[in-house]
Amino acid sequence: MPENTPRPPEWEERPDGSRVRVVNGIRIVDRSDRTSTPPGPIEHLVARPEEGGRVVILGLDAECRAVYTTTLHRSLRASD
């Protein structure tokens, strides 16, 4: 791997047992139980709308364990 290739930021461990990191302005929270078998690749995406125009995206593995989660925020644009 070339020396100038950026590495993803390290995970920050949190008191509740989860870990978090920010990649390209997106906060990624991992709440998986790392003592069990590691989750597989993302098999399913689930989108859940929330108040204020936000949408929560969950990536699930084949056993429906959460592998990835993020929240998308509605952009505010001026109307004509």
C-alpha positions as CSV (number, residue, x, y, z in Angstrom):
1,M,0.0,0.0,0.0
2,P,1.5,3.4,-0.9
3,E,2.5,5.6,1.9
4,N,0.3,8.5,0.8
5,T,-2.9,6.3,1.0
6,P,-5.1,7.7,3.8
7,R,-6.0,5.2,6.5
8,P,-9.5,5.3,8.0
9,P,-9.6,6.9,11.4
10,E,-9.2,4.6,14.4
11,W,-12.2,3.5,16.4
12,E,-12.9,5.4,19.7
13,E,-14.1,3.0,22.4
14,R,-17.1,4.3,24.4
15,P,-18.2,3.5,28.0
16,D,-21.3,1.6,26.8
17,G,-19.2,-0.9,25.0
18,S,-19.8,0.6,21.5
19,R,-17.2,2.3,19.4
20,V,-17.4,5.2,17.0
21,R,-15.4,6.9,14.3
22,V,-16.0,9.6,11.7
23,V,-15.4,8.9,8.0
24,N,-16.0,11.6,5.4
25,G,-18.1,13.6,7.9
26,I,-20.3,10.6,8.7
27,R,-20.3,9.3,12.3
28,I,-20.3,5.5,12.3
29,V,-21.3,3.8,15.5
30,D,-20.6,0.1,16.0
31,R,-22.7,-1.4,18.8
32,S,-22.0,-5.0,17.8
33,D,-21.0,-7.6,20.4
34,R,-17.4,-8.2,19.4
35,T,-17.1,-11.3,21.7
36,S,-19.4,-13.3,19.4
37,T,-18.7,-14.3,15.8
38,P,-17.9,-11.3,13.7
39,P,-20.7,-10.0,11.5
40,G,-20.7,-10.8,7.8
41,P,-20.9,-8.4,4.9
42,I,-24.0,-6.2,4.4
43,E,-26.8,-8.2,2.9
44,H,-29.8,-5.9,3.5
45,L,-30.3,-2.2,3.8
46,V,-33.2,-0.8,5.8
47,A,-34.3,2.8,5.7
48,R,-36.4,4.2,8.6
49,P,-37.8,7.8,8.3
50,E,-37.8,9.9,11.5
51,E,-39.1,13.3,12.5
52,G,-37.6,16.4,10.8
53,G,-36.9,14.6,7.5
54,R,-34.1,12.4,8.9
55,V,-33.7,8.9,7.6
56,V,-31.8,6.2,9.5
57,I,-30.1,3.6,7.3
58,L,-29.2,0.2,8.8
59,G,-27.0,-2.3,7.0
60,L,-27.8,-5.9,8.2
61,D,-25.8,-9.1,7.6
62,A,-27.3,-12.4,6.6
63,E,-28.3,-13.1,10.2
64,C,-30.0,-9.7,10.4
65,R,-27.4,-8.3,12.8
66,A,-26.7,-4.5,12.4
67,V,-23.4,-4.1,10.6
68,Y,-23.7,-0.4,9.7
69,T,-25.9,2.5,10.7
70,T,-26.0,6.1,9.8
71,T,-28.5,9.0,9.7
72,L,-29.1,11.1,6.6
73,H,-30.3,14.6,7.2
74,R,-32.6,16.5,4.8
75,S,-30.8,19.4,3.2
76,L,-32.5,22.7,3.6
77,R,-32.9,24.6,0.3
78,A,-34.5,28.0,-0.2
79,S,-37.8,27.7,-2.2
80,D,-38.4,29.8,-5.3
